[in-house]
Amino acid sequence: MQNQSFVTEFVLLGLSQNPNVQKIIFVIFLFGFIATIGGNLLIVVAISSSPALLGSPMYLFLAFLSFLDTCFSSVMAPKMIVDSLSVRKTISFKGCMTQLFAEHFFAGVEMIVLTIMAYDRYVAICKPLHYLSIMNWRLCGILMGVAWTGGFLHSVVQILFTFQLPFCGPNVIDHFICDLYPLLNLACTDTHILGFLVVASSGLICIINFSLLLISYCVILFSLRTHSSEGRRKALSTCGSHIAVVVLFFVPCIFEYARPPSAFSFDKMVTIFYTILTPLLNPLIYTFRNKEVQNSMRKLCSRLLVVSDDK
Protein backbone atom coordinates (compact mmCIF):
# COMPACT_ATOMS: atom_id res chain seq x y z
CA MET A 1 0.00 0.00 0.00
CA GLN A 2 1.57 3.31 -1.09
CA ASN A 3 0.37 6.81 -0.33
CA GLN A 4 0.29 9.30 -3.21
CA SER A 5 1.38 12.40 -1.29
CA PHE A 6 3.92 15.15 -1.76
CA VAL A 7 3.83 16.04 1.93
CA THR A 8 6.62 14.40 3.96
CA GLU A 9 5.92 16.16 7.26
CA PHE A 10 3.20 18.08 9.04
CA VAL A 11 3.50 21.24 11.11
CA LEU A 12 1.53 21.18 14.38
CA LEU A 13 0.32 24.53 15.71
CA GLY A 14 -0.06 23.12 19.22
CA LEU A 15 -2.12 24.70 21.97
CA SER A 16 -0.63 28.18 21.73
CA GLN A 17 1.86 30.25 19.74
CA ASN A 18 2.69 32.47 22.73
CA PRO A 19 6.15 31.56 24.15
CA ASN A 20 5.14 32.44 27.72
CA VAL A 21 1.98 30.34 27.50
CA GLN A 22 4.00 27.48 25.99
CA LYS A 23 6.29 27.45 29.04
CA ILE A 24 3.27 27.21 31.33
CA ILE A 25 1.88 24.40 29.16
CA PHE A 26 5.24 22.59 29.41
CA VAL A 27 5.29 22.70 33.23
CA ILE A 28 1.60 21.74 33.68
CA PHE A 29 1.60 18.83 31.24
CA LEU A 30 5.04 17.56 32.28
CA PHE A 31 3.94 17.20 35.90
CA GLY A 32 0.55 15.89 34.75
CA PHE A 33 2.25 13.23 32.61
CA ILE A 34 4.56 12.18 35.46
CA ALA A 35 1.55 11.91 37.79
CA THR A 36 -0.40 9.92 35.18
CA ILE A 37 2.37 7.40 34.60
CA GLY A 38 3.20 7.15 38.29
CA GLY A 39 -0.42 6.74 39.43
CA ASN A 40 -1.39 4.16 36.83
CA LEU A 41 1.80 2.12 37.19
CA LEU A 42 1.36 2.16 40.98
CA ILE A 43 -2.08 0.58 40.53
CA VAL A 44 -0.68 -2.03 38.12
CA VAL A 45 2.18 -2.98 40.48
CA ALA A 46 -0.01 -2.88 43.61
CA ILE A 47 -2.58 -5.26 42.09
CA SER A 48 0.04 -7.49 40.47
CA SER A 49 1.90 -7.87 43.77
CA SER A 50 -1.25 -8.91 45.64
CA PRO A 51 -2.40 -12.48 44.84
CA ALA A 52 -5.78 -11.78 46.45
CA LEU A 53 -6.48 -8.78 44.18
CA LEU A 54 -4.98 -10.32 41.06
CA GLY A 55 -7.24 -13.35 41.52
CA SER A 56 -10.31 -11.13 41.27
CA PRO A 57 -11.56 -10.34 37.73
CA MET A 58 -12.56 -6.81 38.80
CA TYR A 59 -9.01 -5.93 39.89
CA LEU A 60 -7.48 -7.77 36.96
CA PHE A 61 -9.45 -5.54 34.58
CA LEU A 62 -8.60 -2.47 36.68
CA ALA A 63 -4.88 -3.23 36.34
CA PHE A 64 -5.40 -3.77 32.62
CA LEU A 65 -7.19 -0.42 32.35
CA SER A 66 -4.37 1.36 34.21
CA PHE A 67 -1.83 -0.22 31.86
CA LEU A 68 -3.86 1.02 28.87
CA ASP A 69 -4.06 4.53 30.36
CA THR A 70 -0.27 4.51 30.71
CA CYS A 71 0.16 3.52 27.06
CA PHE A 72 -2.54 5.90 25.80
CA SER A 73 -1.06 8.87 27.63
CA SER A 74 2.45 7.97 26.45
CA VAL A 75 1.30 8.15 22.83
CA MET A 76 0.10 11.78 23.18
CA ALA A 77 1.76 13.62 26.04
CA PRO A 78 5.55 13.33 25.38
CA LYS A 79 5.32 14.80 21.87
CA MET A 80 3.11 17.64 23.10
CA ILE A 81 5.43 18.37 26.06
CA VAL A 82 8.53 18.51 23.84
CA ASP A 83 6.74 20.61 21.22
CA SER A 84 5.68 23.17 23.84
CA LEU A 85 9.34 24.27 23.99
CA SER A 86 9.88 24.13 20.22
CA VAL A 87 9.55 27.09 17.87
CA ARG A 88 8.59 24.86 14.93
CA LYS A 89 6.57 21.80 15.81
CA THR A 90 6.81 19.14 13.10
CA ILE A 91 5.97 15.47 12.77
CA SER A 92 6.88 13.23 9.83
CA PHE A 93 4.19 11.66 7.69
CA LYS A 94 5.04 8.19 9.02
CA GLY A 95 5.19 9.53 12.58
CA CYS A 96 1.76 11.09 12.12
CA MET A 97 0.28 7.81 10.86
CA THR A 98 1.94 5.92 13.72
CA GLN A 99 0.52 8.31 16.30
CA LEU A 100 -2.93 8.09 14.70
CA PHE A 101 -2.80 4.28 14.73
CA ALA A 102 -1.61 4.09 18.37
CA GLU A 103 -4.18 6.65 19.54
CA HIS A 104 -7.13 4.76 18.08
CA PHE A 105 -5.69 1.38 19.00
CA PHE A 106 -5.38 2.08 22.75
CA ALA A 107 -8.59 4.14 22.81
CA GLY A 108 -10.49 1.31 21.08
CA VAL A 109 -9.12 -1.29 23.50
CA GLU A 110 -9.98 0.93 26.48
CA MET A 111 -13.57 1.41 25.31
CA ILE A 112 -14.07 -2.33 25.11
CA VAL A 113 -12.38 -2.91 28.49
CA LEU A 114 -14.70 -0.37 30.13
CA THR A 115 -17.64 -2.27 28.66
CA ILE A 116 -16.20 -5.55 29.96
CA MET A 117 -15.80 -4.03 33.42
CA ALA A 118 -19.47 -3.04 33.37
CA TYR A 119 -20.41 -6.64 32.47
CA ASP A 120 -18.20 -7.87 35.33
CA ARG A 121 -20.07 -5.60 37.77
CA TYR A 122 -23.40 -6.75 36.34
CA VAL A 123 -22.55 -10.41 37.02
CA ALA A 124 -21.13 -9.64 40.47
CA ILE A 125 -24.21 -7.68 41.59
CA CYS A 126 -27.05 -9.42 39.74
CA LYS A 127 -25.72 -13.00 39.85
CA PRO A 128 -23.42 -13.12 42.89
CA LEU A 129 -23.77 -16.87 43.49
CA HIS A 130 -22.62 -17.67 39.95
CA TYR A 131 -19.98 -14.93 39.70
CA LEU A 132 -16.87 -17.09 39.99
CA SER A 133 -18.23 -19.75 37.64
CA ILE A 134 -19.19 -17.16 35.00
CA MET A 135 -16.19 -14.82 35.30
CA ASN A 136 -13.62 -17.61 35.20
CA TRP A 137 -10.05 -17.18 33.95
CA ARG A 138 -10.92 -18.61 30.54
CA LEU A 139 -13.66 -16.04 29.94
CA CYS A 140 -11.47 -13.22 31.27
CA GLY A 141 -8.73 -14.21 28.84
CA ILE A 142 -11.20 -14.35 25.95
CA LEU A 143 -12.63 -10.94 26.85
CA MET A 144 -9.16 -9.37 27.02
CA GLY A 145 -8.34 -10.94 23.66
CA VAL A 146 -11.54 -9.48 22.22
CA ALA A 147 -10.51 -6.05 23.54
CA TRP A 148 -7.06 -6.22 21.90
CA THR A 149 -8.53 -7.52 18.64
CA GLY A 150 -11.32 -4.94 18.56
CA GLY A 151 -8.91 -2.06 19.19
CA PHE A 152 -6.53 -3.33 16.50
CA LEU A 153 -9.27 -3.71 13.87
CA HIS A 154 -10.66 -0.28 14.70
CA SER A 155 -7.26 1.41 14.33
CA VAL A 156 -6.48 -0.47 11.11
CA VAL A 157 -9.70 0.87 9.60
CA GLN A 158 -8.70 4.44 10.52
CA ILE A 159 -5.26 4.02 8.97
CA LEU A 160 -6.69 2.50 5.79
CA PHE A 161 -8.98 5.52 5.46
CA THR A 162 -6.28 8.09 6.16
CA PHE A 163 -3.36 6.50 4.32
CA GLN A 164 -5.25 6.62 1.03
CA LEU A 165 -5.65 10.40 1.25
CA PRO A 166 -3.43 12.50 -1.04
CA PHE A 167 -1.69 15.39 0.74
CA CYS A 168 -0.26 17.66 -1.91
CA GLY A 169 -0.59 21.19 -0.56
CA PRO A 170 -0.94 22.69 2.95
CA ASN A 171 0.69 20.72 5.76
CA VAL A 172 -0.22 22.83 8.82
CA ILE A 173 -2.40 21.03 11.37
CA ASP A 174 -4.24 23.26 13.81
CA HIS A 175 -3.89 20.76 16.63
CA PHE A 176 -1.27 19.30 18.99
CA ILE A 177 -1.68 15.72 17.68
CA CYS A 178 -2.38 14.02 14.37
CA ASP A 179 -6.09 13.30 14.33
CA LEU A 180 -8.66 12.37 11.72
CA TYR A 181 -10.63 15.56 11.14
CA PRO A 182 -7.62 17.92 10.95
CA LEU A 183 -6.02 15.55 8.42
CA LEU A 184 -9.22 15.39 6.37
CA ASN A 185 -9.13 19.18 6.09
CA LEU A 186 -5.64 19.04 4.54
CA ALA A 187 -6.37 16.36 1.94
CA CYS A 188 -6.45 17.64 -1.64
CA THR A 189 -9.54 15.64 -2.58
CA ASP A 190 -13.22 15.51 -1.71
CA THR A 191 -13.42 13.99 1.78
CA HIS A 192 -17.16 14.24 2.47
CA ILE A 193 -17.82 10.53 1.97
CA LEU A 194 -14.68 9.61 3.88
CA GLY A 195 -15.70 11.92 6.70
CA PHE A 196 -19.00 10.12 7.11
CA LEU A 197 -17.16 6.79 7.07
CA VAL A 198 -15.05 8.08 9.96
CA VAL A 199 -18.24 8.95 11.83
CA ALA A 200 -19.60 5.48 11.05
CA SER A 201 -16.40 3.90 12.39
CA SER A 202 -15.07 5.96 15.32
CA GLY A 203 -18.42 7.49 16.22
CA LEU A 204 -20.23 4.17 16.04
CA ILE A 205 -17.83 2.30 18.32
CA CYS A 206 -18.22 5.11 20.90
CA ILE A 207 -22.02 5.11 20.74
CA ILE A 208 -22.38 1.30 20.77
CA ASN A 209 -20.10 0.81 23.77
CA PHE A 210 -21.60 3.76 25.64
CA SER A 211 -25.12 2.43 24.99
CA LEU A 212 -24.15 -1.01 26.29
CA LEU A 213 -22.69 0.61 29.38
CA LEU A 214 -25.83 2.63 30.03
CA ILE A 215 -28.03 -0.46 29.62
CA SER A 216 -25.86 -2.54 31.95
CA TYR A 217 -25.90 0.10 34.68
CA CYS A 218 -29.64 0.63 34.34
CA VAL A 219 -30.10 -3.13 34.90
CA ILE A 220 -27.71 -3.01 37.88
CA LEU A 221 -29.50 -0.06 39.48
CA PHE A 222 -32.86 -1.75 38.93
CA SER A 223 -31.66 -4.98 40.56
CA LEU A 224 -30.36 -3.13 43.65
CA ARG A 225 -33.92 -2.74 44.91
CA THR A 226 -33.79 -6.27 46.34
CA HIS A 227 -30.42 -5.79 48.06
CA SER A 228 -29.80 -4.74 51.64
CA SER A 229 -28.83 -1.15 52.42
CA GLU A 230 -25.20 -2.24 52.99
CA GLY A 231 -25.19 -4.17 49.72
CA ARG A 232 -26.61 -1.18 47.87
CA ARG A 233 -23.98 1.11 49.38
CA LYS A 234 -21.08 -1.12 48.35
CA ALA A 235 -22.49 -1.68 44.86
CA LEU A 236 -23.12 2.03 44.31
CA SER A 237 -19.63 2.86 45.56
CA THR A 238 -18.02 0.44 43.09
CA CYS A 239 -20.27 1.38 40.19
CA GLY A 240 -20.06 5.10 40.95
CA SER A 241 -16.33 5.26 40.27
CA HIS A 242 -16.75 3.26 37.09
CA ILE A 243 -19.59 5.47 35.83
CA ALA A 244 -17.45 8.57 36.51
CA VAL A 245 -14.60 7.15 34.38
CA VAL A 246 -17.03 6.13 31.63
CA VAL A 247 -18.54 9.62 31.44
CA LEU A 248 -15.10 11.31 31.45
CA PHE A 249 -13.92 9.12 28.59
CA PHE A 250 -16.96 8.52 26.41
CA VAL A 251 -18.72 11.90 26.41
CA PRO A 252 -15.75 13.80 24.89
CA CYS A 253 -15.12 10.94 22.43
CA ILE A 254 -18.74 10.93 21.28
CA PHE A 255 -18.69 14.72 20.94
CA GLU A 256 -15.46 14.51 18.94
CA TYR A 257 -16.31 11.70 16.52
CA ALA A 258 -20.07 11.09 16.46
CA ARG A 259 -20.85 14.32 14.63
CA PRO A 260 -20.75 15.66 11.06
CA PRO A 261 -17.13 15.73 9.81
CA SER A 262 -15.78 19.19 10.62
CA ALA A 263 -13.10 20.75 12.81
CA PHE A 264 -13.92 23.26 15.53
CA SER A 265 -11.66 25.63 17.49
CA PHE A 266 -12.48 23.94 20.82
CA ASP A 267 -11.57 20.46 19.57
CA LYS A 268 -8.16 20.85 21.23
CA MET A 269 -9.74 21.31 24.66
CA VAL A 270 -12.02 18.31 24.15
CA THR A 271 -9.05 16.20 23.05
CA ILE A 272 -7.07 17.23 26.15
CA PHE A 273 -9.98 16.05 28.27
CA TYR A 274 -10.00 12.42 27.11
CA THR A 275 -6.31 12.01 26.20
CA ILE A 276 -4.65 13.81 29.14
CA LEU A 277 -7.11 14.46 31.97
CA THR A 278 -8.97 11.14 31.97
CA PRO A 279 -5.83 8.95 32.31
CA LEU A 280 -4.67 11.34 35.05
CA LEU A 281 -7.94 11.20 37.01
CA ASN A 282 -8.63 7.47 36.64
CA PRO A 283 -6.20 6.36 39.41
CA LEU A 284 -7.69 8.95 41.79
CA ILE A 285 -11.26 7.94 40.99
CA TYR A 286 -10.66 4.19 41.35
CA THR A 287 -8.59 4.39 44.53
CA PHE A 288 -10.43 7.21 46.32
CA ARG A 289 -12.92 4.87 48.03
CA ASN A 290 -11.35 1.49 47.28
CA LYS A 291 -9.84 0.25 50.53
CA GLU A 292 -8.47 -2.98 49.00
CA VAL A 293 -6.32 -1.11 46.46
CA GLN A 294 -5.29 1.46 49.08
CA ASN A 295 -4.16 -1.30 51.46
CA SER A 296 -2.25 -3.03 48.68
CA MET A 297 -0.50 0.26 47.85
CA ARG A 298 0.44 0.78 51.50
CA LYS A 299 1.89 -2.75 51.73
CA LEU A 300 3.83 -2.18 48.49
CA CYS A 301 5.24 1.11 49.76
CA SER A 302 6.15 -0.52 53.10
CA ARG A 303 8.02 -3.31 51.29
CA LEU A 304 9.88 -0.77 49.16
CA LEU A 305 10.88 1.21 52.27
CA VAL A 306 12.15 -1.96 53.97
CA VAL A 307 14.22 -2.86 50.90
CA SER A 308 15.67 0.65 50.69
CA ASP A 309 16.54 0.64 54.41
CA ASP A 310 18.32 -2.71 54.04
CA LYS A 311 20.50 -1.25 51.32
Number of C-alpha atoms within 10 A of each C-alpha: 6 6 11 12 16 11 14 12 15 20 18 20 19 19 19 14 12 10 13 11 12 20 13 13 17 18 13 12 19 17 10 18 23 12 16 27 20 15 20 27 18 21 25 22 15 23 25 17 15 16 10 12 18 18 14 16 21 19 20 17 20 24 23 19 24 24 19 19 26 22 18 22 22 18 20 21 21 14 16 21 21 12 21 27 16 12 12 13 18 19 19 13 18 12 14 18 18 14 19 22 24 21 23 23 23 23 25 24 24 24 22 23 24 24 20 22 21 24 18 19 22 22 19 20 21 18 12 13 11 11 17 14 10 16 19 13 14 9 13 18 12 11 17 17 13 16 22 18 15 19 25 19 15 20 23 17 17 21 17 12 16 21 18 14 20 17 22 15 12 13 20 16 20 20 21 23 24 24 20 20 20 19 20 23 19 19 19 14 12 11 16 13 10 15 21 16 17 23 20 16 17 22 20 16 22 26 18 13 20 22 13 15 20 16 13 19 20 12 13 22 17 11 14 17 10 10 13 10 11 9 13 17 13 13 19 16 14 15 20 15 18 21 17 15 19 21 14 18 24 18 16 20 22 18 14 23 24 20 14 13 22 15 17 11 9 8 18 17 12 16 19 16 18 21 22 21 18 21 29 24 18 25 24 15 16 21 17 12 13 14 10 15 20 16 13 21 21 13 15 18 14 12 12 12 12 11 10 9 8 7 6
